[in-house]
Amino acid sequence: MVEDLGAPTRPDERLLNLVIALLNTSVSMTKQQVRASVHGYDQAASTEAFERMFERDKDSLRALGVPVVTVEGGGHSDEVGYRIDAEAYALGPVDLTAAELGVVALAAQLWSDKTLRTDMSRALTKLAAAGGGAAVDDAVAGLAPRVRAAGDAYGPLLEAISQRRRVTFRYRAASTGEVRVRRVEPWRIAARGGGWYVVGHDLDRGAVRVFRLSRVDGRVRLEGEAGAFVVPDGVDVDAALGAGLGVERVAVLGVLPERASALRARAVPVPGDVVVPGGWAGRDVVCVPFRSSGAMADEVAGYGDAVVVGGPPGLRDEVLRRLRAAAGLAGRAGVDGGGREGSDG
């Protein structure tokens, strides 16, 4: 455990330190040993403050399902100790469905820190190996391309939402490029159209506003005390984001049987005037609403030859452009078979 004596230890960090200590103790740890050796508890102002902190943390861990057990003192000592029942705490065998693995892959995109990226990649590889087949690849392809990295603003904003604390940050306007300081009570974070947004109350404008995280310039600063505001009931994130993602259209897709379950889950009835292109024998016609051509093209291209696009033409062009770029990176000819790598045809 790395100590930072210059700053107070965050409660979640202190809890993690306690879990690590109680898992690795040979028999048990007394309160005095916890206070002396677990970083975070040494910052308690008094014995009474430590007692309250430790009891509260034990209750929090047990509420989270961590089996903190009490060990009665033996021999010449009457002092009780504490440890975590490692057998009860151990994770059972992991058996993820294709859809569950896809959700894990999507969540892993948020962990972009270079020190964790290798471990995340190895973990996903092991989980995928436990499943197997094209269905697993489809689950990852159907989810992962649709959300981009949230950036450095995500963590502080998520913490501010959890603690109900106001934030201040510099924000670059999309229309003018002008950078101004914004003071916000953050309510919700949402991913839409391939980007991340925070919805909250703009204190200077006295109204609900939406901010794209990629336009936050510099650090997000948390201000004031926790519990400074109350999030209104029934915050409608979709209404707040509005129609900024464009007019809804419908993609006409030819999908191989039992593939692209994420697309099929969002499908609408096939309109009667849809003309099935030639060469789609053996494929299912699937119609999927979308707003962002880029996000939809990313998703469809992720399925490779399992999904082909019948329309609209603009979407088909964007998918082909991505597939040609991928083919070029792999050192192959263009996917249209024209023999000219990277040609838009």
Disulfide bonds with the S-S distance in Angstrom:
none
